[in-house]
Amino acid sequence: MKKKGFHKKRACKFCGSSSMKINYKDQKSLKYFITERGKIIPRRISGNCAKHQREMNTAIKRARILALLPFASSFSRF
């Protein structure tokens, strides 16, 4: 039989403190929500609520367009 693990639900950092804002110009805070390969970390791992995850995705994509964040890592296969 498989045992189901009990995981504590993560609280959204942005709902908890009103001082934290999501801004596409703030690279340091956005880097926490992308992997080293440049992928956006999903909500179940980051602990964001749905509203703030959508805002985070938009901010990351805007930062990529403006070349503040990379689309992908500089990893080369060959």
C-alpha positions as CSV (number, residue, x, y, z in Angstrom):
1,M,0.0,0.0,0.0
2,K,1.1,3.5,-0.7
3,K,1.2,6.0,2.1
4,K,0.1,9.5,1.4
5,G,2.5,12.0,2.7
6,F,1.3,15.0,4.6
7,H,2.7,18.2,3.4
8,K,2.2,21.6,5.0
9,K,0.6,24.0,2.7
10,R,3.0,26.9,1.9
11,A,1.7,30.4,2.5
12,C,2.0,33.0,-0.3
13,K,4.8,35.4,0.5
14,F,3.0,38.2,-1.3
15,C,-0.3,37.8,0.6
16,G,1.5,37.6,3.9
17,S,3.4,40.9,3.7
18,S,2.0,43.9,2.0
19,S,5.5,45.4,1.6
20,M,6.5,42.8,-1.0
21,K,5.5,43.8,-4.5
22,I,5.9,42.0,-7.8
23,N,7.9,44.2,-10.3
24,Y,9.5,43.1,-13.5
25,K,12.4,45.5,-12.9
26,D,13.4,43.7,-9.7
27,Q,15.6,40.9,-11.0
28,K,16.7,39.7,-7.6
29,S,13.2,38.8,-6.4
30,L,12.3,37.3,-9.8
31,K,15.4,35.0,-9.9
32,Y,14.0,33.2,-6.9
33,F,11.0,32.0,-9.0
34,I,13.0,30.7,-12.0
35,T,15.2,27.6,-12.2
36,E,18.8,27.7,-13.3
37,R,17.7,26.6,-16.8
38,G,15.3,29.7,-16.9
39,K,12.0,27.9,-16.4
40,I,9.3,29.4,-14.2
41,I,8.8,27.5,-11.0
42,P,5.3,26.1,-10.7
43,R,2.8,27.3,-8.1
44,R,2.8,24.1,-6.0
45,I,6.6,24.4,-5.5
46,S,6.9,28.2,-5.1
47,G,3.9,28.4,-2.7
48,N,2.3,31.4,-4.4
49,C,-1.4,31.8,-4.6
50,A,-3.1,31.7,-8.0
51,K,-3.4,35.5,-8.3
52,H,0.2,36.2,-7.4
53,Q,1.5,33.3,-9.6
54,R,-0.2,34.9,-12.6
55,E,1.4,38.3,-11.8
56,M,4.8,36.6,-11.3
57,N,4.5,34.9,-14.7
58,T,3.7,38.2,-16.4
59,A,6.5,40.0,-14.6
60,I,9.1,37.2,-15.6
61,K,7.9,37.3,-19.2
62,R,8.2,41.1,-19.3
63,A,11.7,40.9,-17.8
64,R,12.7,38.4,-20.5
65,I,11.4,40.6,-23.3
66,L,13.5,43.5,-22.0
67,A,16.6,41.2,-21.6
68,L,16.7,41.6,-17.8
69,L,16.3,37.8,-17.4
70,P,17.4,35.0,-19.8
71,F,14.9,33.0,-21.8
72,A,17.2,30.0,-21.3
73,S,20.5,29.2,-19.7
74,S,23.8,29.4,-21.5
75,F,24.0,25.6,-21.4
76,S,25.3,24.1,-24.6
77,R,24.6,20.5,-25.6
78,F,27.5,20.2,-28.0
